[in-house]
Each structure stands twice: as C-alpha cells, then as structure tokens.
Amino acid sequence: MAEPTPTPEIKMIDVVLQSLEDAKAEQTVAIDITGKSALADHMVVTSGRSNRHVSAVADQVMKALRENGFSKPRIEGLPHADWVLVDGGDVIVHIFRPEVREFYNIEKMWQADFAADAH
C-alpha cells in the first residue's frame, strides 16, 4: 500500500493544530517563523496534563501527519514524556507537562526574538 501524498490544500500546520485539539492538548500556541528560522515555518508549543497525556498527544500528532501524507516525523523525548518534540519538517511541535513548559518558557523566547526582529 502506497503512502498517501499530501494534497496542496492540506497544510501541515492545520493537520497539527487539529490533531492537538482532538487530543485535548492545552494552551496551544502557534508561532509563525517563516523566513525567520531555517528550522521550520511554524513552531507549536502545547501542554499535556501528565506524562501519559503528553505521550498520547505526540502519538496522535504523528498518526495525523502520516494519515495526511506527510513523511514520518522525527520524535524525541518519548521515554520520559516531560517534553516531547515532534519535528515534521515544516512544523516543529513541543509538547510539555505544564511545570516543564513553565520552566523552559520557549514560546516567550521565540516570540520575543521575533518581536525584536520586527523593529
């Protein structure tokens, strides 16, 4: 069976955001970094309620990406599930437990960096 290929009207960011909503991820923030970073076009930061929820959210994002024809994303951090990174290429998703997210506060760092670039 061939891998599905993404259709032009389906954007990776939309697939990611919908899968996060379906997985009941919390406090999702999407940051458009198009042209500001060679890493990706979007950075998404979200939270799961527990290690188990963080792991389930990551699994759901990966499944949604595959089902919509996007190549298999890379994933890091699953064994502990305090902070899981799903790298889909165009979209990088950080899924945290709330206290770990608060400690690293990466969305504030990225948003501040881009606000400074705008001036």
KOLLOMI-784329 format. One record per atom (N, C-alpha, C): residue in three letters; residue number from 0; atom name; chain; y, x, z. Coordinates in pm, whole numbers, always signed. Atoms other than C-alpha are relative to their C-alpha. Example, Ala and Ser with C-alpha at 12.3 -4.5 7.8 and 13.67 -1.06 7.14 Angstrom:
# residues 2
R / tike / sevo / vexba / gumi / Y / X / Z
R / ala / 0 / N / A / -119 / +89 / +0
R / ala / 0 / CA / A / -450 / +1230 / +780
R / ala / 0 / C / A / +120 / +90 / +0
R / ser / 1 / N / A / -119 / -82 / -6
R / ser / 1 / CA / A / -106 / +1367 / +714
R / ser / 1 / C / A / +109 / -77 / +73
//
This chain:
# residues 119
R / tike / sevo / vexba / gumi / Y / X / Z
R / met / 0 / N / A / -118 / +85 / +0
R / met / 0 / CA / A / +0 / +0 / +0
R / met / 0 / C / A / +124 / +89 / +0
R / ala / 1 / N / A / -120 / -82 / +13
R / ala / 1 / CA / A / +335 / +146 / -102
R / ala / 1 / C / A / +101 / -36 / +109
R / glu / 2 / N / A / -108 / +23 / -97
R / glu / 2 / CA / A / +621 / +190 / +143
R / glu / 2 / C / A / +105 / -88 / -63
R / pro / 3 / N / A / -108 / +80 / +57
R / pro / 3 / CA / A / +890 / -75 / +96
R / pro / 3 / C / A / +121 / +90 / -24
R / thr / 4 / N / A / -121 / -77 / +27
R / thr / 4 / CA / A / +1206 / +63 / -58
R / thr / 4 / C / A / +120 / -82 / +40
R / pro / 5 / N / A / -116 / +75 / -45
R / pro / 5 / CA / A / +1545 / -29 / +85
R / pro / 5 / C / A / +73 / -62 / -119
R / thr / 6 / N / A / -81 / +62 / +103
R / thr / 6 / CA / A / +1744 / -274 / -121
R / thr / 6 / C / A / +145 / +33 / +29
R / pro / 7 / N / A / -138 / -44 / -21
R / pro / 7 / CA / A / +2110 / -184 / -176
R / pro / 7 / C / A / +80 / -90 / +95
R / glu / 8 / N / A / -79 / +89 / -86
R / glu / 8 / CA / A / +2234 / -492 / +9
R / glu / 8 / C / A / -36 / +12 / +148
R / ile / 9 / N / A / +38 / -19 / -141
R / ile / 9 / CA / A / +2048 / -396 / +329
R / ile / 9 / C / A / +48 / +137 / +43
R / lys / 10 / N / A / -52 / -127 / -51
R / lys / 10 / CA / A / +2235 / -130 / +524
R / lys / 10 / C / A / -76 / +37 / +127
R / met / 11 / N / A / +74 / -47 / -117
R / met / 11 / CA / A / +2061 / +84 / +783
R / met / 11 / C / A / +69 / -43 / +130
R / ile / 12 / N / A / -71 / +37 / -123
R / ile / 12 / CA / A / +2334 / +13 / +1041
R / ile / 12 / C / A / -26 / -146 / +37
R / asp / 13 / N / A / +26 / +142 / -28
R / asp / 13 / CA / A / +2274 / -363 / +1006
R / asp / 13 / C / A / -141 / -21 / +54
R / val / 14 / N / A / +139 / +10 / -47
R / val / 14 / CA / A / +1897 / -322 / +1050
R / val / 14 / C / A / -8 / +48 / +145
R / val / 15 / N / A / +1 / -56 / -135
R / val / 15 / CA / A / +1955 / -106 / +1359
R / val / 15 / C / A / +63 / -98 / +100
R / leu / 16 / N / A / -70 / +89 / -94
R / leu / 16 / CA / A / +2206 / -344 / +1520
R / leu / 16 / C / A / -78 / -129 / +22
R / gln / 17 / N / A / +80 / +121 / -17
R / gln / 17 / CA / A / +1987 / -648 / +1455
R / gln / 17 / C / A / -123 / +27 / +86
R / ser / 18 / N / A / +120 / -31 / -80
R / ser / 18 / CA / A / +1679 / -477 / +1599
R / ser / 18 / C / A / +38 / +23 / +147
R / leu / 19 / N / A / -45 / -19 / -139
R / leu / 19 / CA / A / +1878 / -376 / +1910
R / leu / 19 / C / A / +26 / -135 / +67
R / glu / 20 / N / A / -25 / +133 / -55
R / glu / 20 / CA / A / +1990 / -735 / +1956
R / glu / 20 / C / A / -132 / -72 / +28
R / asp / 21 / N / A / +130 / +64 / -18
R / asp / 21 / CA / A / +1634 / -862 / +1908
R / asp / 21 / C / A / -74 / +57 / +120
R / ala / 22 / N / A / +69 / -67 / -111
R / ala / 22 / CA / A / +1509 / -609 / +2166
R / ala / 22 / C / A / +74 / -17 / +133
R / lys / 23 / N / A / -81 / +26 / -119
R / lys / 23 / CA / A / +1773 / -726 / +2415
R / lys / 23 / C / A / +59 / +128 / +60
R / ala / 24 / N / A / -72 / -119 / -46
R / ala / 24 / CA / A / +1940 / -384 / +2433
R / ala / 24 / C / A / +136 / -45 / +53
R / glu / 25 / N / A / -124 / +40 / -68
R / glu / 25 / CA / A / +2256 / -391 / +2644
R / glu / 25 / C / A / +115 / +95 / -31
R / gln / 26 / N / A / -124 / -78 / +15
R / gln / 26 / CA / A / +2616 / -272 / +2595
R / gln / 26 / C / A / -6 / +92 / -122
R / thr / 27 / N / A / +11 / -77 / +123
R / thr / 27 / CA / A / +2564 / -161 / +2236
R / thr / 27 / C / A / +138 / +32 / -56
R / val / 28 / N / A / -125 / -46 / +61
R / val / 28 / CA / A / +2848 / +44 / +2087
R / val / 28 / C / A / -36 / +73 / -129
R / ala / 29 / N / A / +21 / -68 / +129
R / ala / 29 / CA / A / +2851 / +141 / +1718
R / ala / 29 / C / A / +129 / +73 / -35
R / ile / 30 / N / A / -116 / -84 / +33
R / ile / 30 / CA / A / +3084 / +426 / +1620
R / ile / 30 / C / A / -16 / +48 / -144
R / asp / 31 / N / A / +2 / -42 / +140
R / asp / 31 / CA / A / +3163 / +483 / +1252
R / asp / 31 / C / A / +48 / +144 / -5
R / ile / 32 / N / A / -37 / -142 / +7
R / ile / 32 / CA / A / +3160 / +861 / +1200
R / ile / 32 / C / A / -5 / +50 / -144
R / thr / 33 / N / A / +1 / -35 / +143
R / thr / 33 / CA / A / +3161 / +852 / +819
R / thr / 33 / C / A / +112 / +99 / -29
R / gly / 34 / N / A / -100 / -100 / +36
R / gly / 34 / CA / A / +3339 / +1163 / +694
R / gly / 34 / C / A / +49 / +85 / +116
R / lys / 35 / N / A / -44 / -74 / -118
R / lys / 35 / CA / A / +3389 / +1290 / +1049
R / lys / 35 / C / A / -109 / +92 / +53
R / ser / 36 / N / A / +112 / -82 / -43
R / ser / 36 / CA / A / +3045 / +1440 / +1101
R / ser / 36 / C / A / -103 / +5 / -111
R / ala / 37 / N / A / +107 / -14 / +99
R / ala / 37 / CA / A / +2775 / +1575 / +874
R / ala / 37 / C / A / -132 / -55 / +55
R / leu / 38 / N / A / +123 / +48 / -62
R / leu / 38 / CA / A / +2518 / +1436 / +1119
R / leu / 38 / C / A / -46 / -134 / -55
R / ala / 39 / N / A / +35 / +136 / +37
R / ala / 39 / CA / A / +2530 / +1071 / +1012
R / ala / 39 / C / A / +128 / -76 / -36
R / asp / 40 / N / A / -115 / +88 / +26
R / asp / 40 / CA / A / +2754 / +781 / +909
R / asp / 40 / C / A / +35 / -84 / +122
R / his / 41 / N / A / -22 / +80 / -120
R / his / 41 / CA / A / +2710 / +588 / +1233
R / his / 41 / C / A / -75 / +58 / +118
R / met / 42 / N / A / +62 / -35 / -127
R / met / 42 / CA / A / +2634 / +672 / +1593
R / met / 42 / C / A / -4 / -130 / +81
R / val / 43 / N / A / +15 / +121 / -80
R / val / 43 / CA / A / +2499 / +385 / +1804
R / val / 43 / C / A / -48 / +41 / +139
R / val / 44 / N / A / +37 / -28 / -139
R / val / 44 / CA / A / +2480 / +403 / +2184
R / val / 44 / C / A / -31 / -135 / +64
R / thr / 45 / N / A / +40 / +125 / -63
R / thr / 45 / CA / A / +2295 / +136 / +2379
R / thr / 45 / C / A / -81 / +30 / +126
R / ser / 46 / N / A / +75 / -18 / -125
R / ser / 46 / CA / A / +2111 / +80 / +2707
R / ser / 46 / C / A / -120 / -93 / +6
R / gly / 47 / N / A / +114 / +82 / -39
R / gly / 47 / CA / A / +1774 / -45 / +2821
R / gly / 47 / C / A / +1 / -9 / +151
R / arg / 48 / N / A / -5 / +23 / -145
R / arg / 48 / CA / A / +1719 / -180 / +3170
R / arg / 48 / C / A / -86 / +95 / +81
R / ser / 49 / N / A / +96 / -87 / -70
R / ser / 49 / CA / A / +1433 / +58 / +3258
R / ser / 49 / C / A / -60 / +95 / -102
R / asn / 50 / N / A / +68 / -92 / +91
R / asn / 50 / CA / A / +1225 / +341 / +3112
R / asn / 50 / C / A / -86 / -78 / -100
R / arg / 51 / N / A / +87 / +80 / +87
R / arg / 51 / CA / A / +982 / +84 / +2974
R / arg / 51 / C / A / +82 / -73 / -105
R / his / 52 / N / A / -85 / +72 / +96
R / his / 52 / CA / A / +1264 / -118 / +2813
R / his / 52 / C / A / +60 / +98 / -102
R / val / 53 / N / A / -54 / -101 / +92
R / val / 53 / CA / A / +1422 / +199 / +2663
R / val / 53 / C / A / -106 / +34 / -105
R / ser / 54 / N / A / +110 / -33 / +90
R / ser / 54 / CA / A / +1083 / +287 / +2511
R / ser / 54 / C / A / -27 / -114 / -98
R / ala / 55 / N / A / +25 / +116 / +85
R / ala / 55 / CA / A / +1031 / -67 / +2377
R / ala / 55 / C / A / +112 / -18 / -102
R / val / 56 / N / A / -115 / +11 / +92
R / val / 56 / CA / A / +1382 / -73 / +2223
R / val / 56 / C / A / -15 / +104 / -111
R / ala / 57 / N / A / +19 / -106 / +100
R / ala / 57 / CA / A / +1314 / +261 / +2048
R / ala / 57 / C / A / -111 / -37 / -98
R / asp / 58 / N / A / +111 / +40 / +87
R / asp / 58 / CA / A / +981 / +132 / +1915
R / asp / 58 / C / A / +44 / -110 / -97
R / gln / 59 / N / A / -45 / +111 / +84
R / gln / 59 / CA / A / +1148 / -184 / +1783
R / gln / 59 / C / A / +94 / +49 / -110
R / val / 60 / N / A / -90 / -56 / +101
R / val / 60 / CA / A / +1422 / +15 / +1604
R / val / 60 / C / A / -81 / +72 / -107
R / met / 61 / N / A / +83 / -74 / +97
R / met / 61 / CA / A / +1162 / +242 / +1441
R / met / 61 / C / A / -78 / -96 / -89
R / lys / 62 / N / A / +77 / +97 / +77
R / lys / 62 / CA / A / +950 / -54 / +1333
R / lys / 62 / C / A / +90 / -72 / -101
R / ala / 63 / N / A / -93 / +71 / +89
R / ala / 63 / CA / A / +1252 / -238 / +1187
R / ala / 63 / C / A / +44 / +88 / -116
R / leu / 64 / N / A / -39 / -91 / +107
R / leu / 64 / CA / A / +1359 / +69 / +991
R / leu / 64 / C / A / -112 / +15 / -103
R / arg / 65 / N / A / +115 / -13 / +91
R / arg / 65 / CA / A / +1011 / +116 / +844
R / arg / 65 / C / A / -20 / -127 / -81
R / glu / 66 / N / A / +23 / +128 / +69
R / glu / 66 / CA / A / +975 / -255 / +760
R / glu / 66 / C / A / +107 / -28 / -106
R / asn / 67 / N / A / -108 / +21 / +96
R / asn / 67 / CA / A / +1307 / -245 / +573
R / asn / 67 / C / A / +11 / +112 / -102
R / gly / 68 / N / A / +9 / -99 / +105
R / gly / 68 / CA / A / +1206 / +52 / +361
R / gly / 68 / C / A / +70 / +131 / +26
R / phe / 69 / N / A / -64 / -128 / -32
R / phe / 69 / CA / A / +1388 / +331 / +540
R / phe / 69 / C / A / -108 / +97 / +44
R / ser / 70 / N / A / +104 / -98 / -32
R / ser / 70 / CA / A / +1190 / +651 / +575
R / ser / 70 / C / A / -18 / +11 / +151
R / lys / 71 / N / A / +31 / -8 / -143
R / lys / 71 / CA / A / +1026 / +718 / +907
R / lys / 71 / C / A / +103 / +84 / +74
R / pro / 72 / N / A / -100 / -76 / -76
R / pro / 72 / CA / A / +1296 / +817 / +1153
R / pro / 72 / C / A / -64 / +99 / +96
R / arg / 73 / N / A / +45 / -95 / -103
R / arg / 73 / CA / A / +1265 / +1112 / +1388
R / arg / 73 / C / A / +36 / -59 / +136
R / ile / 74 / N / A / -25 / +53 / -134
R / ile / 74 / CA / A / +1243 / +1030 / +1755
R / ile / 74 / C / A / -22 / +110 / +102
R / glu / 75 / N / A / +11 / -98 / -108
R / glu / 75 / CA / A / +1296 / +1241 / +2066
R / glu / 75 / C / A / +22 / -70 / +133
R / gly / 76 / N / A / -22 / +49 / -135
R / gly / 76 / CA / A / +1272 / +1170 / +2438
R / gly / 76 / C / A / -91 / -111 / +46
R / leu / 77 / N / A / +85 / +112 / -38
R / leu / 77 / CA / A / +997 / +910 / +2440
R / leu / 77 / C / A / -85 / +22 / +125
R / pro / 78 / N / A / +86 / -10 / -118
R / pro / 78 / CA / A / +772 / +1061 / +2709
R / pro / 78 / C / A / +66 / -44 / +130
R / his / 79 / N / A / -68 / +38 / -125
R / his / 79 / CA / A / +1033 / +1014 / +2983
R / his / 79 / C / A / +79 / -128 / -15
R / ala / 80 / N / A / -76 / +121 / +32
R / ala / 80 / CA / A / +1242 / +740 / +2817
R / ala / 80 / C / A / +121 / -21 / +90
R / asp / 81 / N / A / -131 / +10 / -66
R / asp / 81 / CA / A / +1557 / +819 / +3016
R / asp / 81 / C / A / +108 / -8 / -107
R / trp / 82 / N / A / -92 / -7 / +113
R / trp / 82 / CA / A / +1738 / +897 / +2690
R / trp / 82 / C / A / -85 / +24 / -123
R / val / 83 / N / A / +77 / -13 / +122
R / val / 83 / CA / A / +1567 / +835 / +2358
R / val / 83 / C / A / +96 / +3 / -118
R / leu / 84 / N / A / -81 / -13 / +119
R / leu / 84 / CA / A / +1722 / +946 / +2031
R / leu / 84 / C / A / -86 / -38 / -120
R / val / 85 / N / A / +65 / +38 / +125
R / val / 85 / CA / A / +1622 / +776 / +1705
R / val / 85 / C / A / +93 / +43 / -112
R / asp / 86 / N / A / -81 / -54 / +109
R / asp / 86 / CA / A / +1751 / +967 / +1402
R / asp / 86 / C / A / -52 / -57 / -131
R / gly / 87 / N / A / +38 / +61 / +126
R / gly / 87 / CA / A / +1735 / +751 / +1092
R / gly / 87 / C / A / +63 / +66 / -120
R / gly / 88 / N / A / -70 / -68 / +109
R / gly / 88 / CA / A / +1945 / +990 / +886
R / gly / 88 / C / A / +145 / -47 / -6
R / asp / 89 / N / A / -136 / +54 / +9
R / asp / 89 / CA / A / +2248 / +770 / +815
R / asp / 89 / C / A / +48 / -54 / +134
R / val / 90 / N / A / -33 / +58 / -131
R / val / 90 / CA / A / +2236 / +622 / +1167
R / val / 90 / C / A / -79 / +74 / +107
R / ile / 91 / N / A / +64 / -61 / -116
R / ile / 91 / CA / A / +2164 / +800 / +1494
R / ile / 91 / C / A / +18 / -95 / +118
R / val / 92 / N / A / -2 / +96 / -110
R / val / 92 / CA / A / +2073 / +575 / +1787
R / val / 92 / C / A / -37 / +72 / +129
R / his / 93 / N / A / +27 / -53 / -134
R / his / 93 / CA / A / +2094 / +686 / +2151
R / his / 93 / C / A / -29 / -120 / +89
R / ile / 94 / N / A / +40 / +109 / -89
R / ile / 94 / CA / A / +1908 / +456 / +2392
R / ile / 94 / C / A / -19 / +59 / +139
R / phe / 95 / N / A / -3 / -57 / -136
R / phe / 95 / CA / A / +1972 / +524 / +2761
R / phe / 95 / C / A / -42 / -101 / +105
R / arg / 96 / N / A / -1 / +79 / -123
R / arg / 96 / CA / A / +1882 / +396 / +3102
R / arg / 96 / C / A / +145 / +0 / +46
R / pro / 97 / N / A / -143 / +11 / -32
R / pro / 97 / CA / A / +2221 / +279 / +3243
R / pro / 97 / C / A / +58 / +119 / +76
R / glu / 98 / N / A / -57 / -108 / -81
R / glu / 98 / CA / A / +2264 / +557 / +3501
R / glu / 98 / C / A / +6 / +131 / -79
R / val / 99 / N / A / +0 / -120 / +83
R / val / 99 / CA / A / +2175 / +828 / +3247
R / val / 99 / C / A / +114 / -9 / -102
R / arg / 100 / N / A / -110 / +20 / +94
R / arg / 100 / CA / A / +2420 / +679 / +2996
R / arg / 100 / C / A / +134 / +25 / +67
R / glu / 101 / N / A / -125 / -20 / -74
R / glu / 101 / CA / A / +2694 / +675 / +3257
R / glu / 101 / C / A / +25 / +148 / +25
R / phe / 102 / N / A / -13 / -143 / -28
R / phe / 102 / CA / A / +2626 / +1040 / +3343
R / phe / 102 / C / A / +47 / +77 / -123
R / tyr / 103 / N / A / -34 / -76 / +121
R / tyr / 103 / CA / A / +2645 / +1169 / +2984
R / tyr / 103 / C / A / +123 / -54 / -72
R / asn / 104 / N / A / -118 / +65 / +56
R / asn / 104 / CA / A / +2905 / +920 / +2859
R / asn / 104 / C / A / +33 / +49 / -141
R / ile / 105 / N / A / -23 / -60 / +132
R / ile / 105 / CA / A / +2860 / +1037 / +2500
R / ile / 105 / C / A / +87 / -85 / -91
R / glu / 106 / N / A / -84 / +79 / +91
R / glu / 106 / CA / A / +3026 / +740 / +2333
R / glu / 106 / C / A / +148 / +24 / +25
R / lys / 107 / N / A / -140 / -28 / -30
R / lys / 107 / CA / A / +3351 / +816 / +2514
R / lys / 107 / C / A / +41 / +133 / -64
R / met / 108 / N / A / -28 / -130 / +59
R / met / 108 / CA / A / +3332 / +1178 / +2398
R / met / 108 / C / A / +20 / -13 / -152
R / trp / 109 / N / A / -11 / +15 / +145
R / trp / 109 / CA / A / +3274 / +1078 / +2033
R / trp / 109 / C / A / +123 / -82 / -38
R / gln / 110 / N / A / -117 / +84 / +32
R / gln / 110 / CA / A / +3540 / +805 / +2037
R / gln / 110 / C / A / +129 / +77 / +23
R / ala / 111 / N / A / -121 / -79 / -31
R / ala / 111 / CA / A / +3797 / +1038 / +2198
R / ala / 111 / C / A / +21 / +105 / -108
R / asp / 112 / N / A / -8 / -101 / +102
R / asp / 112 / CA / A / +3720 / +1309 / +1943
R / asp / 112 / C / A / +58 / -58 / -129
R / phe / 113 / N / A / -48 / +59 / +125
R / phe / 113 / CA / A / +3783 / +1072 / +1653
R / phe / 113 / C / A / +141 / -55 / +14
R / ala / 114 / N / A / -138 / +45 / -21
R / ala / 114 / CA / A / +4098 / +927 / +1806
R / ala / 114 / C / A / +94 / +118 / -15
R / ala / 115 / N / A / -83 / -121 / +12
R / ala / 115 / CA / A / +4234 / +1282 / +1828
R / ala / 115 / C / A / +13 / +42 / -146
R / asp / 116 / N / A / -4 / -35 / +142
R / asp / 116 / CA / A / +4142 / +1342 / +1462
R / asp / 116 / C / A / +93 / -89 / -80
R / ala / 117 / N / A / -80 / +98 / +75
R / ala / 117 / CA / A / +4339 / +1034 / +1354
R / ala / 117 / C / A / +149 / +36 / +0
R / his / 118 / N / A / -144 / -32 / -11
R / his / 118 / CA / A / +4674 / +1189 / +1455
R / his / 118 / C / A / +39 / +117 / -83
//
